[in-house]
Amino acid sequence: MLSALRNRRVRGWIIQAAVLGIVVGLTASFILTARHNLTAQGISTGFGFLERTTGWPINFSLIEADDRSTYARMLLAGLLNTLLVGVIGLAGASLIGMTVGLARISTNAVLNMIGTVYVEIFRNVPLILQGFFWYALLTHLPSPRQAIPLGGFGFLSNRGLMLPAFDMGWLDLGLLVIGVMAAVFGATRLQRAALINPRWVWPGALAGLFVLFLVLLFTGHQPGDPLVTYPELKGLRFVGGFVIKPEFSALVIAISVFGGAYIGEIVRGGFLAVERGRIEAGLALGLSGFQVNWLVRIPLAIRAMLPALANQYVWLMKATTIGIAIGFPDYFMVVSTSINQSGQTIELLALLMGGFLIINYSIGWVMNVLNRRLAIKGRETET
Amino acid sequence: MTATAMPPPVLERGALRWVRRRLFSNWFDGAITILFGAATLWVASMALDWALLDTVWNVPDGSGCREAEGACWAVIRARGRLILFGLYPYEEHWRSTLACLAIVVTTVLSCVPRFWGMKRLPLLWLVGFGTFMALMFGGFLGMPLVTTEKWGGLSLTVFLFAAVVVSGMPLAVALALARRSKLPVVRGVAGAVIDVTRSLPLLTILFTAAVVAPFALPGWAQGDKLVRVTLAFALFFAAYQAEIIRAGLQAIPEGQDEAAAALGLRYWTRVSRILLPQAFQNSLPATINQVVITFKETSIVTIIGFFEIMASGNAAIGRGDWSGQYVEVYVFVGLIYFVFVFGLSRYGAYLERRARRMDR
């Protein structure tokens, strides 16, 4: 027996069996205990609760969701909110990051300093503190009665940013988004196929989109309603128009500003990774400074950035969960409220984790595709 | 084409050369310098006025702040102790201060190369963390016992940070070694734990530990909510740190381990004497980065109901009289985070530069 323990292979099998046993045992005991506790509270397991109505509202949603909606619909609304904040926040962070990164690699000392100060301030303070700060700032704006007018068509108050709105439903907006994607896809294909003069491809796509917009605007609206509604002060609050709630704005600003500092560093690193010799080679070939930047430096820098950028995007997407601290109903907030209200702990937890796994893997997949598309061609064909 | 010889470059030295190259290399550069320079000076002077010159230090409550042009630092005078100490008993605040200092000293000491060792560094942290816990809990030498429900403010933030790093680091080493194990089951389990943990937001993991775990754990294993959350946080830290250590391990040439094995050294001797010291050295900058991120992310526990410095800052402006002074309070709390995080990350950058110099 003892000599068998000395045998490396036997020992390996014993260790593996023990690890497997512990993992299976722990998981089984978690599930059994949870089952037992839940049945003791009279909660039945399974996903049947998704059809029940919630009985509580959320304060921000892209699709119609109120206290009479089902759990399934409410969870979908939360997931869409997370995606919306994520997409807008990531776009804002990328924009700020690009600017800051370029400022940090510029030869101008003043721009350098501004970029450095920005990065050091916003990277070194927790995201949640920044979220609280922007939220406090936005909710301490004047009340609707003293709202700050913005050039005659919008207002800024502690209830949010009021903007004029086109009379369009979410269905129309969805069609518009699909139209934009189709236009971009079609335009790139057409440009490559060179069936028509490539100079007319993009203006043509834009004109097509505008026509689609007008068609949707006129067909989608009830006869007699105005095409555009403007926010108007009626009593203590604004009526009409389109409101961007402070919870949403604060979260988007926080993600953009905080993420911008990190992405700025990634952009800087990407540009620093471009070998000096390649730029010099471009100059030696007689390219102008602009051409060297556009044809050599930026493409190489973007390739160097992509892996780090993918990680950062996933990380920022996960960070949107702090929205719950300032009352933005993202996926996590909807799930945790559902757990409180319905008690379907295990099922909701599985949905929560599943949702984030799907979001993160989709980002990873998109970035991988991008990475492969942009990878310098030639090496693979040789091998 | 006639070739014209360019005049030799004028050699300029010192400040003038710097100004010409970095501020006024051409007219566009000069315009940017002047425009952004002026804007920066303007913002800086505004910030200076607000933070230091037009300030109010001495009013009894928030209503006295209305006339203030700049910051009303009186809120820090009035609520500073709440922000820093939370609900910790007033007479015992010195203990909370000393406990935080113990961790600060430990952190600073672990930046000194003399303490870098597989035995010294863990020992240093155990002593530092032990001092912290002894001071915070009390219950001996005439210091009254203070239970964790009363902990709050900066000391709770520091506790979370220290506890997560102290308990997460060994777990990270274990996970990293398990993921490189030759046994497929061990490798698979470690990989699954690491990957799943890394793909979930920290908040969901902490929420599970705080709110959901009581359902799934038998009564005897539940423990304190603070302990559960700290352990869950440590798992999250370990999942990220394990990948950092694994990268450090992979950078070591295979031959070293094989040579040690050929000399007859056992697995644990090889790991603790040959592999881990080098792995930590290789991954030092990334490790410091992870530690810094962990310090910042302790602020997330405010969402699941802990009274650390972010939550106590919110409490300071939450009730009535100081609610208008949110900027001052957030700046104060932000500065505390900033000092720690900025200091550590500068140190990390210094180490990275030093390592690059030594490589050359």
Interface residues (C-beta under 8 A of the other chain):
Chain A: G12 I15 Q16 V19 L20 V23 S29 F30 I31 T33 A34 N37 L38 T107 N108 A109 V110 L111 N112 M113 I114 E120 I121 N124 V125 P126 L127 I128 L129 F132 F133 A136 L137 H140 V314 K318 A319 T321 I322 I324 A325 F332 S336 I339 T345 I346 L349 L352 M353 F356 L357 N360 Y361
Chain B: W18 R21 R22 L23 S25 D29 I32 T33 F36 G37 T40 K182 L183 P184 V185 V186 V189 V196 S199 L200 P201 L202 L203 T204 F207 T208 V211 V212 F215 A216 L217 P218 K296 E297 S299 I300 T302 I303 M310 G313 N314 I317 G324 Y326 V327 Y330 V333 G334 Y337 F338 V341 F342 S345
